[in-house]
C-alpha cells in the first residue's frame, strides 16, 4: 500500500464553476526505478475531477501500486510500450498521447505531470483562477509553468542553463494537441502552442534518489534514447553492476529555501543517502559563466529554446 497522506480533495471539483479538469500521466516500472508516481498523482487530485493514469507493461508491481492509491478519481488504462520507438524517447510521447486520448470530451482542461513531477498545493488558487480566466478564451491553448529541478537530494536545485525553466503542463482538451518529441512539451498540428504564463511551479524530482537507484534509472533512460544492437541484454548487463551514480559531476547548484509539497514529506523523511555540494563552486565554461551572470542579474536567459508562444 502507498500509505500516503493525501492532500485535501475538498478543494477539487471545478464543475461548480462550469469547468471540469482532468489530470493525466503515464508510468512504467515505477518501483524498480523509484519514481515518485504516487506523490505525482496525489498532487493532482485536489485540482482535478479525474486523473487518467496510463500504466505500461511493468515487471515490478507498478499496476498494483497505482491501484493502492485511495481515491475514486483515478482512472487506470493499461498499455504496452512499443520499444521500437525508444530512439530519441519517442515512446514517451506516444504513451503521453495514450493517456491524453483517454480523457473524455466533457473536460475543459487537461493537467499533465510526468512520473517524477509534483505539483505544490500552495499554487492551487493560482492555477484554478487561471483556468477559469482563460476557459473561454480560445486563443489560449495551454498554461506555462515555471520549474524547480532538484538534484542530489531535497535541498539542492539546479540553477544553470542545463535545466529548462518553463514548460506547458496544462492544455486544452483538444485532441489535435499532441505530445512533442520525447514528451517534454506539446504542439498542435505541428505548431507551437499559444500559452499564458502563470506564477506557479512544477517540482521536478527526477534527479533525487538513492545513488544506486539513480544509476539504474540512468541506464534505463540510455536504453530509451539510444539504439542498441542488443538493447535488453546490454541493459541488464549494466544493471548488474554495483555502480553508484556520481552526483558530484554537476556544474552548478543552489540551495532550496522554500517548502516541499505536502505529499512529498514522507518520501523526504525516508532519504537514506548523503550528498553535499559546495554551491560557491561553478564548473562552467567562460561562455556559460558569462551567460549565468547575465541571467542572475537580469532574470533573462539569452538564446533560450522555447517550445511555445507566449500571448
C-alpha positions in Angstrom: 0.0 0.0 0.0 1.1 3.6 -0.6 0.3 4.8 2.9 0.3 8.4 1.6 -1.1 11.4 3.4 -3.3 12.8 0.6 -3.9 16.5 0.2 -7.4 17.8 1.0 -9.5 16.9 -2.0 -12.3 19.2 -0.9 -10.7 21.9 -3.0 -11.3 19.9 -6.2 -14.3 19.7 -8.4 -14.3 22.9 -10.5 -17.6 21.9 -12.2 -19.3 24.2 -9.7 -17.8 27.0 -11.9 -18.9 25.2 -15.1 -15.4 23.9 -15.6 -14.0 20.3 -15.5 -10.4 19.4 -15.2 -8.8 16.0 -15.8 -5.2 15.2 -14.9 -3.1 12.7 -16.9 0.2 10.9 -16.6 2.0 7.7 -17.6 4.3 5.3 -15.9 6.2 2.0 -16.2 8.3 0.2 -13.7 7.9 2.9 -11.1 9.1 0.7 -8.2 12.2 -0.5 -10.0 13.3 3.0 -10.8 11.9 4.7 -7.7 9.6 7.2 -9.4 7.5 9.3 -7.0 4.5 8.5 -9.1 2.1 8.1 -6.2 3.1 11.6 -5.0 2.7 13.0 -8.5 -0.8 11.6 -8.9 -1.8 12.6 -5.4 -0.7 16.2 -6.0 -3.1 16.3 -8.9 -6.2 15.1 -7.0 -7.1 18.4 -5.4 -7.2 20.3 -8.7 -8.8 17.6 -10.9 -12.2 15.9 -11.2 -10.4 12.8 -12.6 -6.9 11.7 -13.2 -6.1 9.3 -16.0 -3.0 7.1 -15.4 -1.6 5.1 -18.3 0.3 2.2 -16.8 2.7 0.5 -19.1 3.7 -3.2 -19.1 5.8 -3.4 -15.9 7.6 -6.2 -14.1 7.7 -4.7 -10.6 4.1 -4.3 -9.4 3.5 -0.8 -10.7 -0.1 -1.5 -11.6 -0.8 -2.7 -8.0 0.9 0.3 -6.6 -1.3 2.7 -8.6 -4.4 0.8 -7.6 -3.5 1.2 -4.0 -3.8 5.0 -4.1 -7.0 5.7 -2.1 -9.0 7.8 -4.5 -12.0 7.0 -6.7 -10.9 9.8 -9.0 -8.2 7.7 -10.6 -8.9 6.0 -14.0 -6.3 3.5 -15.0 -5.6 2.4 -18.5 -3.1 -0.4 -19.2 -0.8 -0.1 -22.2 2.0 -2.0 -23.9 5.1 0.1 -24.8 6.5 -0.1 -28.3 10.2 -0.4 -27.6 10.9 0.0 -31.3 10.1 3.7 -30.8 12.6 4.2 -28.0 15.2 6.1 -30.0 15.0 9.7 -29.1 12.4 9.0 -26.4 9.6 8.9 -28.9 7.8 6.2 -27.0 7.4 8.6 -24.1 5.4 11.0 -26.3 3.3 8.0 -27.6 2.4 7.0 -24.1 1.6 10.5 -23.1 -0.9 10.7 -26.0 -2.5 7.5 -25.0 -3.3 8.9 -21.5 -4.5 12.2 -23.1 -6.7 10.4 -25.6 -8.4 8.6 -22.7 -9.8 11.9 -21.4 -13.4 12.2 -22.3 -14.7 15.3 -24.1 -16.6 16.6 -21.0 -13.4 18.0 -19.6 -12.2 21.6 -20.5 -8.6 21.4 -19.4 -6.0 18.6 -19.0 -3.3 18.8 -16.4 -0.2 16.8 -17.2 2.5 15.6 -14.9 5.3 13.2 -15.6 6.1 10.4 -13.1 8.8 12.4 -11.4 7.0 15.8 -11.2 4.9 17.0 -8.3 2.5 20.0 -8.0 2.7 22.0 -4.8 -0.7 22.6 -3.2 0.2 26.3 -2.5 -0.3 27.0 -6.2 -3.9 25.7 -6.3 -5.6 29.1 -6.2 -3.3 30.5 -9.0 -3.9 27.5 -11.2 -7.6 27.4 -10.5 -8.0 31.1 -11.3 -6.0 30.9 -14.5 -8.1 28.0 -15.8 -11.3 29.9 -15.1 -10.0 33.2 -16.5 -8.9 31.6 -19.8 -11.5 28.9 -20.2 -13.5 30.8 -22.8 -10.5 32.5 -24.4 -9.8 30.1 -27.3 -6.6 31.8 -28.2 -5.1 30.3 -25.1 -4.1 26.7 -25.8 -2.2 26.0 -22.7 -0.7 27.3 -19.4 3.0 27.7 -18.9 4.6 26.7 -15.6 7.9 27.6 -14.0 10.2 24.7 -13.0 12.3 23.8 -9.9 14.7 21.0 -10.6 16.0 19.2 -7.5 19.3 17.4 -7.7 21.2 15.0 -5.5 18.9 15.4 -2.5 15.9 17.6 -1.5 17.9 20.7 -0.5 19.8 21.4 -3.8 18.3 22.8 -7.0 19.9 23.1 -10.5 20.5 26.7 -11.5 22.5 26.5 -14.7 21.4 26.7 -18.3 21.4 22.9 -18.3 17.9 23.0 -16.8 14.8 24.1 -18.6 13.0 27.0 -16.9 9.4 26.6 -18.2 7.1 24.0 -19.8 3.5 23.6 -20.7 1.6 21.4 -18.2 -2.0 22.4 -18.7 -3.5 22.1 -22.1 -7.0 22.4 -23.6 -8.8 19.1 -24.1 -8.2 19.3 -27.8 -7.1 16.1 -29.4 -5.3 17.9 -32.2 -2.7 18.7 -29.5 0.0 16.1 -29.4 3.0 15.3 -27.2 6.2 16.6 -28.8 9.4 14.7 -29.3 10.3 13.0 -26.0 7.2 14.2 -24.2 8.7 17.4 -22.7 6.0 19.6 -24.2 3.1 19.8 -26.7 2.3 21.0 -30.2 -0.9 21.4 -32.2 -0.8 20.2 -35.8 3.0 20.6 -35.6 2.8 24.2 -34.4 3.9 25.6 -31.1 1.0 26.2 -28.6 -0.1 29.7 -27.7 0.1 29.9 -23.9 -0.3 32.1 -20.9 2.5 32.1 -18.3 1.3 31.6 -14.7 3.2 32.2 -11.5 3.2 28.6 -10.4 5.9 25.9 -10.3 6.3 22.3 -11.1 8.8 20.5 -8.8 10.9 18.0 -10.7 12.4 15.2 -8.6 13.9 13.1 -11.4 17.5 13.5 -10.1 16.8 12.8 -6.5 17.1 9.2 -5.3 19.5 6.7 -3.8 22.6 6.7 -6.0 22.1 3.1 -6.9 18.5 3.7 -7.9 19.7 6.7 -9.8 22.2 4.6 -11.7 19.5 2.1 -12.6 17.3 4.9 -13.9 20.2 6.4 -15.9 20.8 3.1 -17.6 17.1 2.7 -18.4 17.0 6.2 -19.9 20.0 5.4 -22.0 18.1 2.4 -23.4 15.1 4.6 -24.2 17.1 7.3 -26.0 19.7 5.3 -28.0 19.6 2.5 -30.5 21.5 -0.6 -29.4 22.2 -3.9 -31.3 21.2 -5.9 -28.2 19.3 -3.5 -26.0 17.8 -5.8 -23.5 21.0 -7.8 -22.8 23.1 -4.7 -22.7 20.7 -3.0 -20.3 20.7 -6.0 -17.9 24.5 -6.2 -18.0 24.7 -2.6 -16.9 22.1 -3.0 -14.2 24.0 -5.9 -12.6 27.0 -3.6 -11.8 27.1 -2.2 -8.3 27.9 1.2 -9.6 26.6 4.3 -7.9 25.5 7.5 -9.7 28.1 10.2 -9.2 26.2 13.3 -8.3 29.3 15.4 -7.8 29.8 16.0 -11.6 27.0 18.6 -11.7 28.1 22.1 -12.8 26.2 24.4 -10.6 23.6 24.2 -7.7 21.9 26.5 -5.3 20.0 25.9 -2.0 16.3 25.4 -2.0 14.8 27.8 0.6 11.1 27.1 0.4 8.8 24.1 1.3 8.2 20.9 -0.5 4.7 19.7 -1.4 2.8 18.0 1.4 2.6 14.7 -0.5 6.4 14.6 -0.6 7.1 14.8 3.2 7.1 11.0 3.9 9.4 10.3 0.9 11.8 13.1 2.1 11.8 11.6 5.6 13.0 8.3 4.2 16.1 9.6 2.5 18.9 7.0 3.1 21.9 8.6 1.4 24.1 11.7 1.8 25.1 14.3 -0.7 26.8 17.6 0.0 27.8 20.2 -2.6 29.8 23.5 -2.4 27.3 25.9 -4.0 30.1 28.5 -4.4 31.9 26.4 -6.9 30.6 26.8 -10.5 32.0 24.3 -13.0 31.2 26.5 -16.0 33.0 27.4 -19.2 33.8 31.1 -19.7 30.9 31.5 -22.1 28.4 29.8 -19.8 29.7 31.7 -16.8 29.1 35.0 -18.5 25.6 33.9 -19.5 25.0 32.6 -16.0 25.9 36.0 -14.5 23.7 37.9 -17.0 20.7 35.6 -16.1 21.2 36.1 -12.4 21.5 39.9 -12.8 18.6 40.4 -15.3 16.4 37.3 -15.0 16.8 36.9 -18.7 18.2 33.7 -20.3 19.8 34.6 -23.7 19.4 32.2 -26.6 16.8 30.1 -24.7 14.9 27.4 -26.6 11.2 27.8 -26.2 8.7 25.2 -27.4 5.7 27.6 -27.0 4.5 31.1 -27.9 3.5 33.4 -25.1 0.5 35.6 -25.7 
